[in-house]
Amino acid sequence: MFCLKYEYTTQAARRGATSAMISEKLAGGDCLNVGCVPSKSLLKCARQIRDIRKTQSSDNDTGITVKEVEVDFSQIMKRMRKLRAKIAPVDGHVRGTDIGVDVFQGRGKFVDQNTIEVVSGKEEEEEEPILLKFKKAVIATGGRPSTPDVLKGVPYVTNEQLFNLQTLPPRMVVYGAGVIALEMAQAFAAFGSKVTILARSTLLSNGDVEAREMVKSILEEEDGIAFLEYVEVSEVTTLREGLATQIEGDVESLPLVKLTVKSGKGEDSTTTELECECLLVATGRLPNVHNLNLEKANVQYDEKKGVLINDVAQSTSNPNVYAVGDCVANVPRLTHMSGEMAKVVVQNALFEDTWKVSSLVVPACMYTEPEYATVGKVKFTSPEEVDVYTTTLEHNDRAILDGDTNQGMVKIYCAKGTDIIVGCTIVAPRAGEMINEVSLAMKYGIGLG
């Protein structure tokens, strides 16, 4: 079995398959290096800062007061890098080779329907090409940030550069209003940045309206984050390039950018100019399906959506090629979704089983405070599609004791006239844990009644 992702090759190797992996970038992929791991480290620090600041509020009755919070941004980032390095060996290539995976560093390109060439990417190296024959192959090349054309030539960062910051930007503009955008907006607001979010429509546009308005209200009132919705960025100007290598603690080493944006609808629209030292772009992701020679392997794909697969994770046009994760069309772009798909692929490819992608019930969580978690379908074209059952945390004992009664709701959607759960939205502290009970009920057909 040939694969382009660590998790799938290790699972295959454990089951006795001859397994090879081609890895072009750092081991561990986005999750370890520029995604889940570094972001959660920053969010942990942000939570501590927010908790301390709550003791300074006028309505604090806990008997605990902390007079001042000192934020050392440099130390926060050093801690993140230290912990990331501690976790890294679990996803490292050495561990893969130890359990029998052949690892090739480079880029994989299909030569034909059962052959892949490993390209080193180093022009100065003239080596004999490495050709790998396969019975089954898995494409797991992930995704990359999508950036609007208006930002061409402007110094901005995506999640791929954000965690390299050495200096806290006094002002941050976040272009985008999804999970990455909101998590990092709240974190940097806690660290001390003045944060403005530019939403092309609304925040969490694929979510429940009531839930997203609750999240927005909390981010505005408690974190001081400003929102501009239905935004069109008309012009972006570089006022200062910044240094290629930042000087720790030196704001002048950061770039300075000015944006002209139109926000609002129709006659209510306004034009605003914003300046910032950090422009974080989080406007969605694209699948990594380019430069793989997928045509030579007879693998159908859509450049914006990804590789087209059937319900057993096979390419719709080449049954010996499978695809998983962010490079696949029409599946949730979540790390744990990739992990669940890995199980499906290994079982089907090695044992000719028929495990189905559609059988997966995969929850998602945004780790803001409060957390925002969903599972199943949570947005409907008509309220008549489902019966909706809603409760708040107002009378929940734990929420009352924790002081979280204004920060939560649970909304469960059932097929009309039945107790069959089709989806759920939770806004609450520890929502990411609470959602698992609903996910379990959906997986095993346990009704709300």
JOBELNOR-V189876 format. One record per residue. RES is the residue in one small letter. BURIAL is I if it has 24 or more other ideal C-beta (glycine too) atoms within 12 Angstrom, else O. Layout:
res=<RES;RES>
burial=<BURIAL;BURIAL>
//
This chain:
res=<m;f;c;l;k;y;e;y;t;t;q;a;a;r;r;g;a;t;s;a;m;i;s;e;k;l;a;g;g;d;c;l;n;v;g;c;v;p;s;k;s;l;l;k;c;a;r;q;i;r;d;i;r;k;t;q;s;s;d;n;d;t;g;i;t;v;k;e;v;e;v;d;f;s;q;i;m;k;r;m;r;k;l;r;a;k;i;a;p;v;d;g;h;v;r;g;t;d;i;g;v;d;v;f;q;g;r;g;k;f;v;d;q;n;t;i;e;v;v;s;g;k;e;e;e;e;e;e;p;i;l;l;k;f;k;k;a;v;i;a;t;g;g;r;p;s;t;p;d;v;l;k;g;v;p;y;v;t;n;e;q;l;f;n;l;q;t;l;p;p;r;m;v;v;y;g;a;g;v;i;a;l;e;m;a;q;a;f;a;a;f;g;s;k;v;t;i;l;a;r;s;t;l;l;s;n;g;d;v;e;a;r;e;m;v;k;s;i;l;e;e;e;d;g;i;a;f;l;e;y;v;e;v;s;e;v;t;t;l;r;e;g;l;a;t;q;i;e;g;d;v;e;s;l;p;l;v;k;l;t;v;k;s;g;k;g;e;d;s;t;t;t;e;l;e;c;e;c;l;l;v;a;t;g;r;l;p;n;v;h;n;l;n;l;e;k;a;n;v;q;y;d;e;k;k;g;v;l;i;n;d;v;a;q;s;t;s;n;p;n;v;y;a;v;g;d;c;v;a;n;v;p;r;l;t;h;m;s;g;e;m;a;k;v;v;v;q;n;a;l;f;e;d;t;w;k;v;s;s;l;v;v;p;a;c;m;y;t;e;p;e;y;a;t;v;g;k;v;k;f;t;s;p;e;e;v;d;v;y;t;t;t;l;e;h;n;d;r;a;i;l;d;g;d;t;n;q;g;m;v;k;i;y;c;a;k;g;t;d;i;i;v;g;c;t;i;v;a;p;r;a;g;e;m;i;n;e;v;s;l;a;m;k;y;g;i;g;l;g>
burial=<I;I;I;I;I;I;I;I;I;I;I;I;I;O;O;O;I;O;I;I;I;I;I;I;I;O;I;I;I;I;I;I;I;I;I;I;I;I;I;I;I;I;I;O;I;I;I;O;I;I;I;O;I;I;O;O;O;O;O;O;O;O;O;O;O;O;O;O;O;O;I;O;I;O;O;I;I;O;O;I;I;O;O;I;O;O;O;I;O;O;I;I;I;O;I;I;O;O;O;O;I;I;I;I;I;I;I;I;I;I;I;O;I;O;I;I;I;I;I;O;O;O;O;O;O;O;O;O;O;I;O;I;O;I;O;I;I;I;I;I;I;I;I;I;I;I;I;I;O;I;I;O;O;I;I;I;I;I;I;I;I;I;I;O;I;I;I;I;I;O;I;I;I;I;I;I;I;I;I;I;I;I;I;I;I;I;I;I;I;I;I;I;I;I;I;I;I;I;I;I;I;I;I;I;I;I;I;I;O;I;I;I;O;I;I;I;O;I;I;I;O;I;I;O;I;I;I;I;I;O;I;I;I;O;O;I;I;O;O;O;O;I;O;O;O;I;O;O;O;O;I;O;I;I;I;I;I;I;I;O;I;I;I;O;O;O;O;O;O;O;O;I;O;I;I;I;I;I;I;I;I;I;I;I;I;I;I;I;I;O;O;I;O;I;O;O;I;O;I;I;I;O;O;O;I;I;I;I;I;I;O;I;I;I;I;I;O;I;O;I;I;I;I;I;I;I;I;I;I;I;I;I;I;I;I;I;I;I;I;I;I;I;I;I;I;I;I;I;I;I;O;O;O;O;I;O;I;O;O;I;I;I;I;I;I;I;I;I;I;I;I;I;I;I;I;I;I;I;I;I;O;O;O;O;O;I;I;I;O;O;O;O;I;O;O;O;O;O;I;O;O;O;O;I;O;O;I;I;I;I;I;I;I;I;O;O;O;O;O;O;I;I;I;I;I;I;I;I;I;I;I;I;O;I;I;O;I;I;I;O;I;I;O;O;O;O;O;I;O>
//
